[in-house]
């Protein structure tokens, strides 16, 4: 789902429940996933750490032997000692082999497709058992929603954590008969409207059980839009380190705790979810240092912003950009975008001849390179990147330093062919 796919973010798709959720709470306009593809973005959300720190830099397939390693602590594992019941509903995509499924990573129960719905075999699982193959897609959103409502009802006497990553709008798309043709924006719009309906049903379940005033609800996306969907005014899409691949809708609602009607340009990321939840639940942070920061003072209106270090944009194993404040610095780029045919030499990550600097608050399209006029900003961001990258494992650091030493530089795809890099 892209930054521009909700009506409260400028879409022509009607999303009344999410729009109301935004009116009841806070909507962020500078919220970032930690990857522009699914597995690493989910790994970062659940651990509060860059996925390149623990070996999940790219999309996993069903036959991959690993996932989130035992050395990491998920939000669910963090909340369990605090007495929370936990459930994951939907797309997991963080390891499909025994020992890496949600029930081995802190979740009491799991219901969903364990990876993307375009991967085979397309199985629907309950805990560790396959209950449907191939999974029927047109009723999936409704079944996920009912599972969520049932979990809320049976967990209402204790604290609970529900992680609900919908399978859609990943392709292949499907919607229930009640929503086919409803949006007037094609099947993609129908799918988004059914997700909006699902949000409304879950919020209603919280009201029906008397839990509405004591429950934080967050809605966001894992990466920018792929073939369909809209990044709004942002440049780029899924697989890019431009804003359209990383910047996502973010809505948070907590009646009585988050003042209604807020719209904030302050920056936040999926890395921040775990430390924020730790504060609210009174849970101990994981042993591994987290990369996110507690954004609760920003969400509840006490502070306009929170202090943070540079935010890093990884593309697979490669560090390509970083943001500090309003400034974003691009330092490297693939020779061709992801999800396109590879050239004869293969896809390569190459340093830019000169780093590109964009003010992504004033220039969300990343159209005007302002590096030449702001050399001090470029130097400051580069120094922060060089310092932070040294905290990563040795293979990540060596990949970065080797990439920056290359003598062949990135040239746009419509320029002269790039020679093989040394």
C-alpha angles and dihedrals in degrees: 000000000000132000090255099047100096123072091232086060094049103275125144087222110102111237105166097163094052090043089054091046088055091049090050093051140356133319119199122208096191104048119138138202113216094236138023092230131058115252098050092041091055092045090055093047094052097043104031088230135105106265090225086071092068109027106271102110097134144036113291121222126211092263097051108121096218146038133163103001124231089250090073128076120218126208088255093053090047093052098044095079088052089061100260124154108220136201136172118205122184136004113013104172095170100105130332100198123094110280094032102064121105094266088062092049102057103287118125091204139015132196121173151059107310095220140005116325092234090065125090139270089036100206132171111217137196108200102316098334126097107230100171134025121211095020112235105238105192093067096036100100091049092049092048089051093051090049089053093049091048091050092050092050096049093042099047095107093060137038112276141189119207117189108191115178104177116222091226148101083041111105136289087061125209136167134185119262090257090065104035107118093359099115100050085220100093129259093312090058090047090053093050091049091053090051088051089051089051091054089052092051093050093048089050090052089055090053093046091053094046092245099112096101093048102046131087112211121192127186125191143127136253099229144340125293121288120202095338133027129064134270088196111220092340123115118240137014141229111336094027130107088215113106094265090066097048111024112088141179113267126188126173126187128185113153113226092009104058112046112235127248099029122152114183133189090195115123123249135159142200087259087070097060097079098050090044092052091046090058095048094046096041088237126153116252117245119270092246112079111257123226095210129081133222106265097180094109088056095046094049093048098247093117132026091217143356129230117257139160125242115308112228125218110209122187106197105310094339128095106219108162145006136202129213117176110314093343128092122188122200112203104165141014142186116260088236129015121264117265092036127105111278118243123241092270092048126244111306135187109227133180117249114249086235123011114250119229123200133181096222093188094059096025110036090164089064089227103137119061107210099176096110092056095045109044092152091058091049091050093048094051092045091052092050092049091049090051097046096045089060089067091062126089117284095256092055092048093048091048089054097045093045091050092050092050094058115123093207113078136206116271124183115266091249092055128081116312115273114243121228109284119233 
